[in-house]
C-alpha cells in the first residue's frame, strides 16, 4: 500500500512537470 501511495505521488509530480512545461511553451508561442 505504501509503494502504491508513493507511485501515485510520483505520477502527480510528473503531471505537474508536464503541465508547467506545456504552459511555458504556450506562453512563449503567444
C-alpha positions, 0 to 999 in steps of 0.5 A, spaced: 500 500 500 505 504 501 509 503 494 502 504 491 501 511 495 508 513 493 507 511 485 501 515 485 505 521 488 510 520 483 505 520 477 502 527 480 509 530 480 510 528 473 503 531 471 505 537 474 512 537 470 508 536 464 503 541 465 508 547 467 512 545 461 506 545 456 504 552 459 511 555 458 511 553 451 504 556 450 506 562 453 512 563 449 508 561 442 503 567 444 
